[in-house]
Amino acid sequence: MNLKHIKIILKKELTDFLRDKRTLFSSIFLPAIILIVLFYFLGNSSDNFENDMKENIKISLTKDSQTKESEDFLKEQFKDAKNIKVKNFDDPNQALKDEKVNILIEIENDFTQKLDSTKPFKVKLLYDESKLKSSGSLNLVISILENSKKQIASERLVELEQNPDILDPFVIDQKDMSKENKSGSSVLTMIIPMLLTILLAQSGIAAATDLVAGEKERNTFESLLTTKASRLSILIGKYFTIIILSFLTVTSSLVAYVISFKMNPGMLGSTESISLDPIAILLTILIMIALGCTFSGISITLSTYAKSFKEAQTYLGFLIIVSMIPAYATMFMQVSSIKVYMYFVPILNTIVSIKMALSSNINYLYLFFALISTLVYVVLTLTIAVKMFNKEKVLFRN
């Protein structure tokens, strides 16, 4: 292995890649632009839906319940809810289907008599589970009716000269401990590890496919092998090219995430309670770099084995799927439920390390386990790539 030859190969490959403006744009800048646009519209759609839910909920009585008494009773219950409008329709069921109304309310015809005689009467809520706003409005309507029910019960107890507090035998108090424990957002620990892992897996695919399989197809690979540079020097030069281009893509995508987050701070939940440990973050970054090198080694191995550009794309496409399996499998996993062996399993060790770095439960020993095991996988994948690169029957399969 000759360091000078490696630098020449690296410079040549990077120059070729950066000279191709279309490939540069589609590999590095286009994914970032798509992410910004995607998160922008997702954030706006989410905000618009939430605002619509808060400001504009329509309820109606069913056809059989549309009496003056029922309408007055309903308006009385929702008089303080400015975002809920009571409006009756000639065909309430059709109005629910057409989303002109979100909730239908059916009240017994003799409810006034039962109300006066302190007997219970039934209030039935009809909604459409297939309509997001209809199902989403249900809990709010139930909450208002429950409060109204308690109010009526309290008034009855006062009339009977009884203390209304007997309806509340105990008080439930809630306290959020996350700020005191300085734990990270649960949304962040679900989304960020998955996104980063998939990014690391797919970022070097375009470069790896072109650097070996692409050269085979263009018939320039044999010419490169006849130069003074050894096969190992050529391989290492291409390997570092993939690593550099991979992290350029990851960096541009992370910048896109930051821009998207600045445009819509609420898209990943509250971040007020996040307190990151510098040492844990540093170890996690090193683990991620090692995982990127591992993916680069796998990518160049598969590209070397492939006969053509298209075949290499097929093989490398499975690499993304392989990375997605542990990413989705651990998406809802909490740091407290992570087992020690997970810090030794490839890909999985990076995911759980990111989760730990975003939480308050830092265990440096486990992070070192993850870093050492990932470095072992880097050496292993590079060793396989070197052996593959030195096999004539593999190198010249076409």
Phi, psi and chi 1 to 4 in degrees:
 res  aa     phi    psi   chi1   chi2   chi3   chi4
   1 MET       -  128.8 -176.2  171.9   64.4      -
   2 ASN  -116.1  120.7 -171.6  -55.4      -      -
   3 LEU   -62.1  -37.1 -172.8   58.7      -      -
   4 LYS   -64.0  -43.2 -179.2 -178.9  176.8 -179.2
   5 HIS   -65.9  -37.4  -68.1  162.8      -      -
   6 ILE   -61.8  -43.4  -67.5  173.5      -      -
   7 LYS   -63.0  -39.4  -71.9 -178.6  179.2  178.8
   8 ILE   -64.7  -46.4  -67.4  171.3      -      -
   9 ILE   -61.1  -45.8  -63.9  -66.1      -      -
  10 LEU   -60.8  -46.7  178.1   60.5      -      -
  11 LYS   -63.6  -40.1 -177.5  179.8  178.2 -179.2
  12 LYS   -65.0  -44.9  174.1 -109.1 -178.2 -167.9
  13 GLU   -69.0  -41.5  -60.8  -64.1   -0.9      -
  14 LEU   -66.3  -38.5  -73.2  175.0      -      -
  15 THR   -63.8  -44.1  -57.1      -      -      -
  16 ASP   -61.4  -41.4  -72.8  -15.3      -      -
  17 PHE   -68.6  -46.1 -173.8   86.6      -      -
  18 LEU   -70.6  -23.9  -63.5  174.5      -      -
  19 ARG   -73.3  -29.1 -171.8 -176.5  -69.0  131.3
  20 ASP   -83.7   95.3 -171.5  -14.1      -      -
  21 LYS   -62.6  -37.6  -55.0  -61.1 -178.8 -174.0
  22 ARG   -66.4  -43.9  -74.2  178.7  -63.3 -177.7
  23 THR   -66.4  -40.8  -56.3      -      -      -
  24 LEU   -60.3  -45.0 -177.5   66.4      -      -
  25 PHE   -66.7  -46.1  177.3   77.7      -      -
  26 SER   -71.5  -27.5   61.2      -      -      -
  27 SER   -89.1  -33.8  -60.6      -      -      -
  28 ILE  -112.2  -50.0  -63.0  177.0      -      -
  29 PHE   -85.9  -38.8  -63.1  108.5      -      -
  30 LEU   -61.4  -46.0 -174.7   59.4      -      -
  31 PRO   -58.0  -38.4  -24.8   34.6      -      -
  32 ALA   -65.5  -42.9      -      -      -      -
  33 ILE   -63.2  -43.8  -66.1  170.5      -      -
  34 ILE   -61.0  -41.8  -68.6  173.4      -      -
  35 LEU   -63.0  -42.6  -74.9  171.9      -      -
  36 ILE   -63.2  -46.8  -67.3  172.9      -      -
  37 VAL   -63.9  -42.6  172.8      -      -      -
  38 LEU   -61.7  -50.4  177.6   63.4      -      -
  39 PHE   -67.2  -31.6  -82.1  113.5      -      -
  40 TYR   -62.9  -49.6  174.1   77.0      -      -
  41 PHE   -70.8  -36.1  -77.4  108.7      -      -
  42 LEU   -63.3  -42.5  -78.0  175.5      -      -
  43 GLY   -64.3  -43.7      -      -      -      -
  44 ASN   -64.4  -42.2  -80.1   -8.6      -      -
  45 SER   -62.9  -41.9  -61.4      -      -      -
  46 SER   -65.0  -44.4  176.6      -      -      -
  47 ASP   -64.3  -42.5  -69.7  -18.8      -      -
  48 ASN   -63.1  -40.3  -69.4  -22.4      -      -
  49 PHE   -65.6  -44.4  178.4   74.8      -      -
  50 GLU   -63.3  -41.9  -73.5 -177.7    8.9      -
  51 ASN   -65.3  -39.0  -68.5  -26.0      -      -
  52 ASP   -64.2  -39.4 -166.4   31.8      -      -
  53 MET   -65.0  -37.6  -74.9  -73.3  -66.5      -
  54 LYS   -77.0  -30.8  -68.7  176.8 -177.6  176.7
  55 GLU  -105.9  -19.0  -61.3  172.9    2.8      -
  56 ASN  -143.9   82.4 -170.2   18.6      -      -
  57 ILE  -115.1  129.0  -63.1  174.8      -      -
  58 LYS  -112.6  131.6  -58.6 -176.9 -175.6   69.1
  59 ILE  -125.0  156.0   60.6  176.0      -      -
  60 SER  -147.6  152.6  170.5      -      -      -
  61 LEU   -78.9  149.7  -71.7  163.0      -      -
  62 THR   -68.8  167.3   59.5      -      -      -
  63 LYS   -58.4  -43.6 -170.6   68.2  175.1  176.3
  64 ASP   -73.1  -16.9  -64.4  -24.8      -      -
  65 SER   -99.8   -0.2  -58.1      -      -      -
  66 GLN   -78.0   79.5  -70.2 -177.7   12.2      -
  67 THR  -119.3  163.9   62.7      -      -      -
  68 LYS   -62.1  -40.1 -178.9   68.6  167.9   57.9
  69 GLU   -65.2  -44.7  -66.8   81.4    3.4      -
  70 SER   -63.6  -41.2  -62.5      -      -      -
  71 GLU   -66.3  -41.6 -171.4  171.1  -13.8      -
  72 ASP   -65.4  -41.0  -69.0  -18.8      -      -
  73 PHE   -61.4  -44.8  172.8   78.3      -      -
  74 LEU   -65.3  -43.6 -158.3   60.5      -      -
  75 LYS   -64.8  -32.7  -72.9 -178.6  177.7  179.0
  76 GLU   -66.5  -39.1  177.1   66.1   21.5      -
  77 GLN   -67.7  -33.5  -50.8  -45.3  -53.6      -
  78 PHE  -107.9   19.1  -66.0   99.4      -      -
  79 LYS   -65.9  -29.0   64.9  180.0 -179.7  179.7
  80 ASP   -90.1   -8.3  -64.4  -32.7      -      -
  81 ALA   -92.4   95.2      -      -      -      -
  82 LYS   -67.3  -21.7  -55.4  -60.5 -177.1 -177.0
  83 ASN   -89.4   -1.0   59.0  -31.9      -      -
  84 ILE  -113.8  126.1  -62.5  179.4      -      -
  85 LYS  -113.3  133.5  -63.3  178.2 -178.3  177.9
  86 VAL   -99.8  119.6 -179.6      -      -      -
  87 LYS  -146.6  127.7 -178.2 -179.5  179.4 -178.6
  88 ASN   -92.0  151.2  -70.3  -30.6      -      -
  89 PHE  -125.3  154.3  -69.5   84.0      -      -
  90 ASP   -65.4  -36.5  -65.7  -27.0      -      -
  91 ASP  -126.1   83.7 -171.8   -8.6      -      -
  92 PRO   -59.8  -38.7  -21.3   33.0      -      -
  93 ASN   -62.2  -41.9  -68.7  -24.2      -      -
  94 GLN   -68.6  -36.7 -172.8   60.9   43.5      -
  95 ALA   -62.8  -35.8      -      -      -      -
  96 LEU   -67.3  -40.7 -178.4   63.0      -      -
  97 LYS   -65.0  -38.5  -70.3  179.7 -178.7  178.4
  98 ASP   -84.1    3.2  -63.5  -21.6      -      -
  99 GLU    62.2   25.6  -63.2 -172.0   73.2      -
 100 LYS   -79.3  -19.8  -66.7  178.4 -179.0  178.5
 101 VAL  -137.9  148.8   65.9      -      -      -
 102 ASN   -99.9  -36.4  -52.1  119.8      -      -
 103 ILE  -134.6  133.9  -56.3  -72.9      -      -
 104 LEU  -102.9  140.0  -62.8 -179.4      -      -
 105 ILE  -121.3  126.9  -62.3 -178.1      -      -
 106 GLU  -110.6  123.7 -178.6  179.8  -79.5      -
 107 ILE  -120.2  139.3  -55.5  176.5      -      -
 108 GLU   -59.6  142.4  -66.6 -178.9   15.2      -
 109 ASN   -63.2  -31.5  -67.1  -30.7      -      -
 110 ASP   -98.7   28.9   58.6  -15.4      -      -
 111 PHE   -66.1  -30.9   84.2   96.0      -      -
 112 THR   -64.8  -41.5   51.3      -      -      -
 113 GLN   -63.9  -43.7  -68.8   87.8  -13.3      -
 114 LYS   -66.2  -37.0  -70.7 -176.6  176.8  179.8
 115 LEU   -65.1  -42.0 -173.1   62.4      -      -
 116 ASP   -68.4  -33.0  -67.3  -22.5      -      -
 117 SER   -93.7   12.8   59.9      -      -      -
 118 THR    58.6   28.8   67.6      -      -      -
 119 LYS   -95.6  146.9  -67.6 -178.8  179.5  178.7
 120 PRO   -72.8  144.7   25.7  -33.0      -      -
 121 PHE  -129.2  160.4   60.4   92.4      -      -
 122 LYS   -95.5  133.3 -175.3 -178.3  -68.6 -174.9
 123 VAL  -117.6  115.3  176.9      -      -      -
 124 LYS  -105.7  130.1 -170.7  174.9 -176.9  179.4
 125 LEU  -103.0  126.1  -57.3 -177.6      -      -
 126 LEU  -112.5  127.7  -52.6  174.4      -      -
 127 TYR  -142.5  169.9   67.5  101.7      -      -
 128 ASP  -113.7  107.9 -170.4  -18.6      -      -
 129 GLU   -61.8  -27.9 -175.7   67.5   35.9      -
 130 SER   -75.3  -14.8   64.4      -      -      -
 131 LYS   -99.2  118.4  -56.2  -70.2 -169.3  -57.2
 132 LEU   -60.6  -42.3 -169.5   58.6      -      -
 133 LYS   -70.6  -34.6 -169.8  172.9  179.3 -178.7
 134 SER   -64.2  -50.3  178.3      -      -      -
 135 SER   -68.6  -32.9   59.1      -      -      -
 136 GLY   -71.7  -25.7      -      -      -      -
 137 SER   -80.0  -17.5  -53.5      -      -      -
 138 LEU   -58.2  -50.0 -175.7   64.3      -      -
 139 ASN   -62.4  -37.4  -72.6  -26.0      -      -
 140 LEU   -65.1  -44.4  178.1   60.1      -      -
 141 VAL   -63.8  -43.4  173.4      -      -      -
 142 ILE   -61.0  -41.9  -69.4  174.3      -      -
 143 SER   -61.4  -42.5  175.2      -      -      -
 144 ILE   -66.4  -42.7  -67.1  172.6      -      -
 145 LEU   -66.6  -35.6  -69.7  175.5      -      -
 146 GLU   -64.5  -42.0  -73.5  -72.8  -14.3      -
 147 ASN   -64.8  -39.1  -70.6  -26.9      -      -
 148 SER   -64.2  -39.8  177.2      -      -      -
 149 LYS   -62.3  -42.2 -174.0  171.6   67.7  172.5
 150 LYS   -66.0  -36.8  -69.9  179.0 -179.0  178.4
 151 GLN   -64.4  -43.7 -178.9   62.9   31.7      -
 152 ILE   -63.1  -42.3  -67.1  171.9      -      -
 153 ALA   -62.9  -40.2      -      -      -      -
 154 SER   -64.5  -41.9  -62.9      -      -      -
 155 GLU   -62.5  -38.5  -69.3  171.8   -1.3      -
 156 ARG   -65.4  -40.0  -72.8  176.0  176.8  174.5
 157 LEU   -66.3  -36.6  -72.4  172.1      -      -
 158 VAL   -63.8  -41.8  170.3      -      -      -
 159 GLU   -62.0  -32.8  -69.7  175.8    0.9      -
 160 LEU   -87.9    8.9  -64.3  171.4      -      -
 161 GLU    57.9   40.5  -61.6 -178.2   -9.3      -
 162 GLN  -114.2  152.5  -63.9  -69.4  -31.8      -
 163 ASN   -76.4  121.2 -172.6   -6.7      -      -
 164 PRO   -60.9  -17.6  -20.4   31.5      -      -
 165 ASP   -66.4  -14.1  -70.1  -18.7      -      -
 166 ILE   -68.2  -15.0   64.6  174.2      -      -
 167 LEU   -77.1  -15.2  -64.6  176.1      -      -
 168 ASP  -119.5   83.1  -64.9  -48.6      -      -
 169 PRO   -65.4  -24.3   22.7  -32.4      -      -
 170 PHE  -151.1  158.1   58.5   88.4      -      -
 171 VAL  -111.2  131.6  177.4      -      -      -
 172 ILE   -93.5  123.0  -60.7  174.5      -      -
 173 ASP  -114.6  140.3 -169.7   17.1      -      -
 174 GLN  -117.9  141.9  -60.7 -178.8   71.1      -
 175 LYS  -140.0  123.3 -175.8  177.3 -178.3 -179.3
 176 ASP   -85.9  117.3 -177.9    7.4      -      -
 177 MET   -90.9   -2.7  -59.3  -65.3  -70.9      -
 178 SER   -63.7  -37.3   60.9      -      -      -
 179 LYS   -69.6  -38.5  -69.8 -174.3  179.1 -179.8
 180 GLU   -69.0  -35.8  -65.5 -176.2   10.2      -
 181 ASN   -85.3   -6.1  -69.2  -25.4      -      -
 182 LYS    54.7   45.7  -61.1 -178.5  179.1  179.7
 183 SER   -90.3  150.7   62.2      -      -      -
 184 GLY   -77.2  167.3      -      -      -      -
 185 SER   -64.0  135.0  167.2      -      -      -
 186 SER   -66.0  -29.7   59.4      -      -      -
 187 VAL   -65.9  -41.4  179.5      -      -      -
 188 LEU   -62.6  -43.1  -75.6  174.2      -      -
 189 THR   -69.6  -16.7   57.3      -      -      -
 190 MET   -86.6  -46.3  -73.7 -167.5  -61.3      -
 191 ILE   -85.4  -48.4  -58.9  -63.1      -      -
 192 ILE   -59.8  -47.7  -64.3  -61.0      -      -
 193 PRO   -58.9  -40.8  -24.2   34.9      -      -
 194 MET   -64.1  -47.0  178.6 -173.4   67.8      -
 195 LEU   -63.3  -45.0  -68.4  177.0      -      -
 196 LEU   -65.5  -40.5  -70.7  175.9      -      -
 197 THR   -64.6  -46.3  -54.8      -      -      -
 198 ILE   -65.4  -37.1  -65.1  173.5      -      -
 199 LEU   -61.5  -45.6  -94.7  177.2      -      -
 200 LEU   -63.3  -33.5  -72.5  169.2      -      -
 201 ALA   -72.4  -41.7      -      -      -      -
 202 GLN   -93.1  -14.7   64.0   88.3   31.5      -
 203 SER   -66.8  -30.7   57.7      -      -      -
 204 GLY   -97.3    2.4      -      -      -      -
 205 ILE   -64.6  -45.2  -72.9  178.0      -      -
 206 ALA   -60.8  -45.2      -      -      -      -
 207 ALA   -67.7  -45.0      -      -      -      -
 208 ALA   -62.9  -40.0      -      -      -      -
 209 THR   -61.5  -40.5  -54.1      -      -      -
 210 ASP   -80.1  -33.1 -175.4   68.6      -      -
 211 LEU   -70.2  -28.0  -73.4  177.6      -      -
 212 VAL  -119.2  -62.2 -177.0      -      -      -
 213 ALA   -61.0  -38.5      -      -      -      -
 214 GLY   -64.9  -40.3      -      -      -      -
 215 GLU   -68.4  -35.3  -74.0 -142.6   50.1      -
 216 LYS   -59.9  -44.9  -75.5 -176.9 -178.0 -178.5
 217 GLU   -67.9  -32.8 -159.8  166.2   89.2      -
 218 ARG   -85.7   -1.6  -66.8 -169.2  -61.5  -90.8
 219 ASN    61.8   32.3  -64.5  -39.7      -      -
 220 THR  -106.6   -7.4   57.6      -      -      -
 221 PHE   -70.5  -40.9 -167.5   59.7      -      -
 222 GLU   -62.4  -38.5  -69.7   85.4  -10.7      -
 223 SER   -63.5  -38.7  -58.0      -      -      -
 224 LEU   -65.1  -36.1 -177.3   61.1      -      -
 225 LEU   -72.1  -18.6  -67.0  176.8      -      -
 226 THR   -85.3   -4.4   59.5      -      -      -
 227 THR   -75.3  176.7   60.8      -      -      -
 228 LYS   -69.0  -22.4  -70.2 -176.4  178.5 -179.5
 229 ALA   -66.1  135.0      -      -      -      -
 230 SER   -72.4  164.1   65.5      -      -      -
 231 ARG   -61.6  -37.1  -70.3 -170.6 -178.7 -176.5
 232 LEU   -64.9  -40.8 -177.0   57.8      -      -
 233 SER   -64.6  -40.7  -62.4      -      -      -
 234 ILE   -63.0  -46.0  -65.4  171.1      -      -
 235 LEU   -61.6  -47.8  173.0   65.3      -      -
 236 ILE   -63.5  -39.7  -61.3  -60.4      -      -
 237 GLY   -60.5  -44.8      -      -      -      -
 238 LYS   -69.4  -36.3  -70.4  179.2  178.7  -69.0
 239 TYR   -61.1  -47.0  175.0   70.5      -      -
 240 PHE   -69.5  -28.4  -80.5  112.7      -      -
 241 THR   -62.5  -45.8  -57.9      -      -      -
 242 ILE   -62.0  -42.4  -64.1  170.6      -      -
 243 ILE   -61.4  -46.6  -68.2  173.6      -      -
 244 ILE   -63.1  -46.2  -67.9  171.1      -      -
 245 LEU   -67.7  -33.6  -65.6  176.0      -      -
 246 SER   -61.1  -48.0  -64.4      -      -      -
 247 PHE   -74.5  -23.1  -75.8  102.1      -      -
 248 LEU   -64.4  -43.9  -83.1  176.3      -      -
 249 THR   -65.7  -44.6  -55.8      -      -      -
 250 VAL   -62.1  -42.3  170.9      -      -      -
 251 THR   -62.6  -44.9  -57.5      -      -      -
 252 SER   -63.4  -36.9   68.5      -      -      -
 253 SER   -69.2  -39.2  -62.0      -      -      -
 254 LEU   -65.4  -38.2  -71.0  176.9      -      -
 255 VAL   -61.2  -40.0  170.1      -      -      -
 256 ALA   -62.4  -40.6      -      -      -      -
 257 TYR   -63.6  -41.6  -73.1  133.4      -      -
 258 VAL   -64.3  -44.3  172.2      -      -      -
 259 ILE   -61.4  -43.6  -66.6  172.6      -      -
 260 SER   -62.8  -39.9  -57.8      -      -      -
 261 PHE   -66.4  -38.2 -179.4   74.1      -      -
 262 LYS   -66.4  -35.5  -68.3  -67.2 -176.2 -177.5
 263 MET   -70.9  -34.2  -67.7  167.2   61.6      -
 264 ASN  -140.1   82.2 -175.4   15.8      -      -
 265 PRO   -59.4  -23.8  -21.8   33.3      -      -
 266 GLY   -86.9    2.8      -      -      -      -
 267 MET   -71.3  -22.4   71.7  177.8 -173.7      -
 268 LEU  -113.2   21.5  -68.5  177.4      -      -
 269 GLY    82.2 -175.8      -      -      -      -
 270 SER   -73.1  136.4  174.1      -      -      -
 271 THR  -117.4   13.2   56.9      -      -      -
 272 GLU   -64.6  -31.5  -66.2  178.9   -0.1      -
 273 SER   -92.9    5.7   59.9      -      -      -
 274 ILE   -81.1  128.8  -65.6  177.3      -      -
 275 SER  -134.9  107.0  179.3      -      -      -
 276 LEU   -88.6  138.0  -58.8  177.5      -      -
 277 ASP   -85.6  120.6 -175.4  -67.2      -      -
 278 PRO   -59.1  -41.2  -20.8   31.2      -      -
 279 ILE   -67.1  -42.6  -60.8  175.6      -      -
 280 ALA   -63.4  -40.1      -      -      -      -
 281 ILE   -65.5  -42.3  -68.7  -63.9      -      -
 282 LEU   -62.0  -45.7  176.8   60.1      -      -
 283 LEU   -63.4  -39.0  -71.9  171.5      -      -
 284 THR   -66.9  -39.0  -55.8      -      -      -
 285 ILE   -63.1  -41.3  -69.6  172.9      -      -
 286 LEU   -63.7  -39.7  -67.5  174.8      -      -
 287 ILE   -63.5  -42.1  -67.2  167.0      -      -
 288 MET   -64.7  -40.5  -71.6  170.9   56.9      -
 289 ILE   -61.9  -43.2  -68.1  171.9      -      -
 290 ALA   -62.8  -39.6      -      -      -      -
 291 LEU   -65.1  -39.5  179.5   63.8      -      -
 292 GLY   -60.7  -39.1      -      -      -      -
 293 CYS   -66.8  -36.8  -66.1      -      -      -
 294 THR   -62.7  -47.4  -57.6      -      -      -
 295 PHE   -61.9  -37.0  -79.8  132.3      -      -
 296 SER   -64.3  -40.6  -62.8      -      -      -
 297 GLY   -63.7  -42.8      -      -      -      -
 298 ILE   -64.3  -41.4  -63.5  171.3      -      -
 299 SER   -63.2  -46.1  -61.7      -      -      -
 300 ILE   -70.8  -29.0 -159.6  166.8      -      -
 301 THR   -65.8  -46.8  -59.5      -      -      -
 302 LEU   -67.0  -37.2  -66.1  173.4      -      -
 303 SER   -66.9  -35.2 -175.6      -      -      -
 304 THR   -67.5  -39.5  -57.6      -      -      -
 305 TYR   -71.3  -32.0 -179.6   77.3      -      -
 306 ALA   -67.6  145.2      -      -      -      -
 307 LYS   -78.6  -33.2  -66.0  179.8 -178.4  178.6
 308 SER  -141.1  171.3   62.4      -      -      -
 309 PHE   -59.8  -44.2 -171.1   90.6      -      -
 310 LYS   -66.8  -39.7 -171.8  173.5  -70.0 -173.5
 311 GLU   -65.3  -38.8 -174.8  179.0  -24.7      -
 312 ALA   -64.7  -39.6      -      -      -      -
 313 GLN   -60.8  -39.1  -77.9 -176.3  -41.3      -
 314 THR   -64.3  -47.5  -57.2      -      -      -
 315 TYR   -62.5  -46.1  -66.3  149.9      -      -
 316 LEU   -71.8  -22.6  -69.0  168.8      -      -
 317 GLY   -62.9  -33.6      -      -      -      -
 318 PHE   -68.6  -22.6  -73.7  108.3      -      -
 319 LEU   -63.5  -38.5 -170.6   59.6      -      -
 320 ILE   -65.5  -42.1  -59.5  176.7      -      -
 321 ILE   -62.7  -41.8  -62.3  173.1      -      -
 322 VAL   -61.3  -39.9  168.8      -      -      -
 323 SER   -72.7  -28.5   67.5      -      -      -
 324 MET   -72.6  -30.8  -71.1  171.7   66.1      -
 325 ILE   -59.7  -56.6  -66.4  171.6      -      -
 326 PRO   -67.5  -29.2   22.4  -31.8      -      -
 327 ALA   -63.8  -45.7      -      -      -      -
 328 TYR   -76.6  -33.3  -79.7  105.5      -      -
 329 ALA   -64.9  -31.0      -      -      -      -
 330 THR  -105.0   10.9   57.6      -      -      -
 331 MET   -57.4  -43.4 -173.8  174.3  177.1      -
 332 PHE   -98.7    9.5  -62.0   99.2      -      -
 333 MET   -76.0  134.2 -178.6  178.8  -71.6      -
 334 GLN   -88.3  154.7  -60.5  -62.0  -46.5      -
 335 VAL   -60.2  -35.7  176.5      -      -      -
 336 SER   -65.9  -21.2   56.8      -      -      -
 337 SER   -98.7    4.8   60.4      -      -      -
 338 ILE   -75.5  131.7  -64.6  173.8      -      -
 339 LYS   -90.0  156.9  -53.5  -61.3 -178.4 -175.7
 340 VAL   -62.6  -38.7  179.1      -      -      -
 341 TYR   -61.7  -23.5   76.2   86.5      -      -
 342 MET   -64.8  -23.1  -66.2 -179.1  179.3      -
 343 TYR   -78.5   -0.8  -67.7   92.4      -      -
 344 PHE  -113.9   -8.6  -64.1   92.5      -      -
 345 VAL   -87.8  128.7  179.6      -      -      -
 346 PRO   -57.7  145.1   18.0  -28.9      -      -
 347 ILE    71.3  -51.7  -57.4  176.4      -      -
 348 LEU   -60.9  -36.7 -167.5   60.1      -      -
 349 ASN   -65.8  -33.2   53.7    8.7      -      -
 350 THR   -70.8  -42.2  -56.3      -      -      -
 351 ILE   -60.8  -49.0  -64.7  170.5      -      -
 352 VAL   -69.3  -28.5  -64.6      -      -      -
 353 SER   -67.5  -41.9  -63.1      -      -      -
 354 ILE   -63.5  -42.1  -61.7  171.3      -      -
 355 LYS   -59.3  -43.4  -77.9 -179.3  175.8  -71.9
 356 MET   -65.2  -41.9  178.2  178.0  -76.4      -
 357 ALA   -64.3  -26.7      -      -      -      -
 358 LEU   -89.9    1.9  -67.0  173.7      -      -
 359 SER  -115.5 -176.8   74.3      -      -      -
 360 SER   -95.8   -8.6   60.2      -      -      -
 361 ASN   -91.5   76.1  -56.9  -40.7      -      -
 362 ILE   -90.9  128.7  -54.2  -62.7      -      -
 363 ASN  -127.9  102.6 -171.7  -44.6      -      -
 364 TYR   -63.2  -32.6  -61.5  116.7      -      -
 365 LEU   -61.9  -44.1 -179.1   61.1      -      -
 366 TYR   -64.9  -37.1  -71.1  171.8      -      -
 367 LEU   -66.4  -37.3  -69.7  176.5      -      -
 368 PHE   -65.9  -38.7  -84.3  113.1      -      -
 369 PHE   -57.2  -45.6  -73.8  161.3      -      -
 370 ALA   -64.8  -42.3      -      -      -      -
 371 LEU   -65.1  -46.5  178.3   58.5      -      -
 372 ILE   -64.5  -44.2  -66.9  168.4      -      -
 373 SER   -64.9  -37.3   61.4      -      -      -
 374 THR   -67.8  -38.0  -50.3      -      -      -
 375 LEU   -63.1  -36.5  -69.9  173.6      -      -
 376 VAL   -61.7  -41.1  170.0      -      -      -
 377 TYR   -68.1  -31.8  -64.0  128.3      -      -
 378 VAL   -62.0  -49.1  171.9      -      -      -
 379 VAL   -62.3  -41.9  174.6      -      -      -
 380 LEU   -63.8  -47.4 -178.5   62.0      -      -
 381 THR   -67.2  -37.2   53.1      -      -      -
 382 LEU   -68.7  -36.7 -172.3   55.7      -      -
 383 THR   -62.9  -43.3  -58.7      -      -      -
 384 ILE   -63.6  -39.1  -65.3  171.2      -      -
 385 ALA   -64.1  -40.7      -      -      -      -
 386 VAL   -63.7  -45.1  170.5      -      -      -
 387 LYS   -62.5  -40.3  -70.9 -175.7  177.0 -179.7
 388 MET   -65.3  -38.5 -170.6   76.5   71.2      -
 389 PHE   -70.5  -22.1 -144.9   75.0      -      -
 390 ASN   -95.2   -0.6  -75.4  -38.5      -      -
 391 LYS   -92.9  116.8  -74.2 -174.1  178.1 -179.2
 392 GLU   -63.4  -40.2  -62.3  -72.9  -20.4      -
 393 LYS   -69.6  -20.7   62.5  179.2 -178.3  179.2
 394 VAL   -88.4  -45.0  172.3      -      -      -
 395 LEU   -63.2  -32.6 -147.1   56.8      -      -
 396 PHE  -118.1   46.9  -59.4  105.7      -      -
 397 ARG   -65.8  -24.9  -75.4 -178.3   68.4 -131.4
 398 ASN   -82.0      -   56.5  -20.9      -      -
